[in-house]
């Protein structure tokens, strides 16, 4: 009889640490001299740019000092509604950005815009409010999206969240995306030299089985996972060329004066070369290899 010995290898988990310093929220200027808001603790520094759709235009991971936002039309939390094809009106729209909390325990900002809609009654006049919160003892960012209908008529917006990022900050290093589906976790990458897809498909995943999506840089053993509400999730999406992590929500029927709110956790981490599972409590990777008669996990 063939003997199979189970060897427990390494499942890397990322846990919170209490030792991080206080939160600091300040105002500054971008390269064009326009106002920005800086959100910072001991592990990361974010730049919020009101002139570019209130996006995170820079994300410094202090463990390496690298910016995970490369030059171009890129960033974290680039807002859209899927009634409008990319780029849509929100991507470069001037947002109102408010500082609601400056630290030291937590920092909070709000980015606010009203959708013109260009005649589309499903979205015309809808107000989008994105609230972002960081904490002194956590690398995580908690984000709340709120869609409000202040008009006297019904509206039905479909929220679309886009992150065009490159974990590790080096264009020459491949990053992999991971998305949970009925066919397993779909892992894919784009060869930085040939621009050819590696692994399984990019594009839309219409059969997600959980509310998360991740991007990992295996060379640097670092990555980020986004956790969203599965109950409202329509599909997951990745664009290989822009190394994006995106998702669409169901269309929300908003009566006059009504609103819809959903929350996202952005969790950057170190120590993993992939993602097999993610929840608000845990990010983990499981690798299975067979060597002769040994099965390693």
C-alpha positions in Angstrom: 0.0 0.0 0.0 1.3 3.4 -0.9 2.0 5.5 2.2 1.0 9.1 2.1 2.4 11.2 4.9 0.8 14.6 5.6 3.3 17.3 6.3 2.0 20.6 7.5 3.9 23.3 5.7 3.4 27.0 5.8 0.1 28.8 5.7 0.9 32.4 6.1 -1.6 34.5 8.0 -1.5 38.3 8.5 -2.7 39.5 11.8 -3.0 43.0 13.3 -0.3 44.6 15.4 -0.9 47.0 18.3 2.4 48.7 18.0 1.7 51.1 15.1 1.9 54.9 15.7 -0.8 57.4 15.8 -2.9 58.5 12.7 -2.0 61.8 11.1 -4.4 63.5 8.6 -3.0 66.6 6.9 -3.6 68.8 3.9 -1.0 69.4 1.1 -0.6 70.0 -2.6 -0.1 67.7 -5.6 2.5 68.2 -8.4 0.2 70.6 -10.1 -0.3 72.6 -6.9 -3.8 71.4 -6.3 -5.1 70.5 -2.8 -4.8 67.0 -1.6 -5.4 65.2 1.7 -2.8 62.9 3.3 -3.8 60.0 5.5 -0.9 58.3 7.3 0.0 55.9 10.1 3.2 53.9 10.7 2.6 51.4 7.9 1.1 53.4 5.1 0.6 56.8 3.6 -2.3 57.7 1.3 -2.8 60.7 -0.9 -6.5 61.6 -1.7 -6.8 63.9 -4.8 -10.1 65.8 -5.0 -9.2 67.0 -8.5 -9.0 63.4 -9.8 -12.3 61.9 -8.6 -11.3 61.9 -5.0 -9.2 58.8 -5.7 -6.2 57.5 -3.8 -3.5 58.8 -6.2 -0.6 57.5 -4.1 -0.2 54.6 -1.7 3.1 54.3 0.1 3.7 50.9 1.8 6.3 51.9 4.4 7.8 48.4 4.7 9.5 49.0 1.4 8.9 52.7 0.7 7.3 51.7 -2.6 4.3 53.5 -4.2 1.7 50.9 -5.3 0.2 53.5 -7.7 2.2 53.8 -10.9 2.1 56.9 -13.2 -0.9 57.2 -15.4 -4.7 57.2 -15.0 -4.3 54.9 -12.0 -5.2 54.8 -8.3 -7.2 53.1 -5.6 -11.0 53.7 -5.2 -11.7 55.2 -8.6 -15.5 55.6 -8.6 -17.9 54.8 -11.5 -21.5 53.8 -12.2 -21.8 51.0 -14.7 -24.5 52.8 -16.6 -21.5 54.8 -18.0 -18.8 53.1 -20.0 -15.2 53.8 -18.9 -13.9 56.4 -18.2 -17.3 57.8 -17.1 -17.8 61.3 -15.6 -16.7 60.5 -12.0 -13.1 59.4 -12.8 -11.8 62.9 -13.4 -14.5 64.9 -11.6 -13.7 67.5 -9.0 -14.8 66.0 -5.6 -15.5 67.8 -2.4 -13.3 66.2 0.2 -13.9 66.8 3.9 -11.7 65.8 6.9 -13.9 64.4 9.6 -11.3 63.0 12.0 -7.6 63.9 12.2 -6.4 61.3 14.7 -4.6 60.2 16.8 -6.7 57.1 17.2 -8.5 57.2 13.8 -8.6 59.4 10.7 -11.7 59.9 8.6 -12.3 61.7 5.3 -15.3 62.0 3.0 -15.2 62.3 -0.8 -18.4 63.6 -2.3 -19.7 64.1 -5.8 -23.1 64.5 -7.6 -23.6 62.5 -10.9 -24.7 64.7 -13.8 -25.9 61.6 -15.7 -26.0 63.3 -19.1 -29.7 62.7 -19.5 -29.7 59.1 -18.0 -32.6 59.1 -15.6 -31.2 56.1 -13.8 -28.3 58.1 -12.4 -29.1 61.8 -12.9 -28.6 63.7 -9.7 -27.5 60.8 -7.6 -25.0 61.8 -4.9 -22.1 59.5 -4.1 -20.4 59.8 -0.7 -17.3 57.7 -0.1 -16.1 57.7 3.6 -12.6 56.4 4.3 -11.2 55.6 7.7 -7.8 54.4 9.0 -6.7 53.5 12.5 -3.5 53.8 14.4 -3.3 50.0 15.2 -4.2 48.6 11.8 -3.0 48.5 8.2 -6.6 48.2 7.1 -8.7 50.9 5.5 -12.5 50.8 6.0 -14.5 52.4 3.2 -18.3 53.1 3.1 -20.0 53.9 -0.1 -23.3 55.7 0.1 -25.6 56.5 -2.9 -28.3 59.1 -2.2 -31.2 60.1 -4.3 -32.1 63.7 -3.4 -34.4 64.1 -6.4 -38.2 63.8 -6.5 -38.0 60.9 -9.0 -36.8 57.3 -8.7 -33.2 56.4 -9.6 -31.4 53.1 -10.1 -27.6 53.5 -10.1 -25.1 50.6 -10.3 -21.9 51.2 -8.4 -18.6 50.2 -9.9 -15.4 50.4 -8.0 -12.0 50.4 -9.8 -8.5 50.0 -8.5 -5.7 50.4 -11.1 -2.7 49.4 -9.0 0.6 47.6 -9.0 1.5 45.9 -5.7 5.2 46.3 -5.0 5.4 49.4 -7.2 7.7 47.8 -9.8 6.3 47.6 -13.4 8.9 44.9 -14.2 7.5 42.5 -11.6 4.5 40.4 -12.3 1.4 40.7 -10.0 -1.3 38.1 -9.8 -5.0 38.5 -9.2 -7.1 36.1 -7.2 -10.9 35.8 -7.3 -13.2 33.2 -5.7 -15.7 31.5 -8.1 -17.7 28.4 -8.4 -14.8 27.0 -10.4 -12.3 27.6 -7.6 -10.1 30.6 -7.0 -9.3 32.1 -10.4 -5.6 33.1 -10.5 -4.2 35.1 -13.4 -1.3 37.4 -14.3 0.2 39.3 -17.2 3.8 38.8 -18.2 5.4 42.2 -17.8 7.7 41.5 -20.8 5.3 40.0 -23.3 2.0 41.3 -22.1 0.6 37.7 -22.4 -1.9 36.4 -19.9 -0.6 33.7 -17.5 -2.9 31.3 -15.7 -6.7 31.5 -16.0 -8.8 34.2 -17.5 -9.0 37.9 -16.8 -12.2 39.8 -17.4 -15.5 39.2 -15.7 -16.3 36.6 -13.0 -20.1 36.3 -12.9 -20.1 33.4 -10.5 -18.3 34.7 -7.4 -18.8 32.6 -4.3 -17.5 35.2 -1.8 -17.1 38.9 -1.5 -13.3 39.4 -2.0 -10.7 40.0 -4.6 -6.9 40.3 -4.3 -3.7 41.3 -6.0 -0.4 39.9 -4.9 3.3 40.4 -5.9 4.9 37.0 -5.3 8.4 38.3 -5.6 7.9 40.8 -2.8 5.5 38.6 -0.8 3.1 41.4 -0.4 -0.4 42.2 -1.6 -3.8 43.7 -1.0 -7.3 42.1 -0.6 -10.6 44.0 -1.0 -13.5 42.6 1.0 -17.0 43.7 -0.2 -20.6 42.8 0.7 -21.4 39.6 -1.2 -25.1 40.1 -0.9 -25.0 43.1 -3.3 -22.1 41.9 -5.5 -22.9 41.6 -9.3 -19.5 40.5 -10.6 -15.7 40.7 -10.1 -13.5 42.1 -12.8 -9.8 42.4 -13.6 -8.2 44.1 -16.5 -4.8 42.6 -17.3 -3.3 45.6 -19.0 -4.0 48.0 -16.1 -3.5 45.4 -13.4 -6.8 46.4 -12.0 -9.0 45.0 -9.2 -12.6 45.9 -9.8 -16.1 44.9 -8.9 -19.7 45.8 -9.8 -22.7 45.9 -7.5 -26.3 45.2 -8.3 -28.4 48.0 -9.6 -30.1 49.7 -6.6 -33.6 51.0 -6.9 -33.7 54.3 -5.0 -37.0 56.0 -4.5 -37.1 59.8 -4.0 -35.1 60.7 -0.9 -33.8 57.1 -0.4 -30.2 55.9 -0.2 -28.1 52.7 -0.4 -24.9 52.1 1.6 -22.3 49.3 1.5 -18.9 48.8 3.1 -15.5 47.7 1.8 -12.3 46.7 3.7 -9.0 47.2 2.0 -6.4 45.1 3.7 -2.7 45.4 2.5 -0.4 42.7 3.8 3.1 41.1 3.7 4.2 37.5 3.8 2.0 35.8 1.2 2.7 34.7 -2.4 -1.0 34.1 -3.1 -4.5 34.2 -1.6 -6.8 31.2 -1.2 -9.2 32.7 1.4 -10.1 36.1 2.8 -12.4 37.4 5.4 -12.5 40.4 7.7 -10.6 38.4 10.3 -8.1 36.5 8.1 -6.2 36.4 4.9 -4.6 33.1 4.0 -2.8 31.1 1.3 -2.8 27.3 1.0 -0.3 25.6 -1.2 -0.4 21.8 -1.9 2.6 19.9 -3.3 3.3 16.2 -3.8 6.9 15.0 -3.6 7.1 11.2 -4.0 4.9 9.8 -1.3 4.7 13.0 0.6 1.8 15.5 0.5 2.7 18.9 1.8 0.3 21.6 2.7 
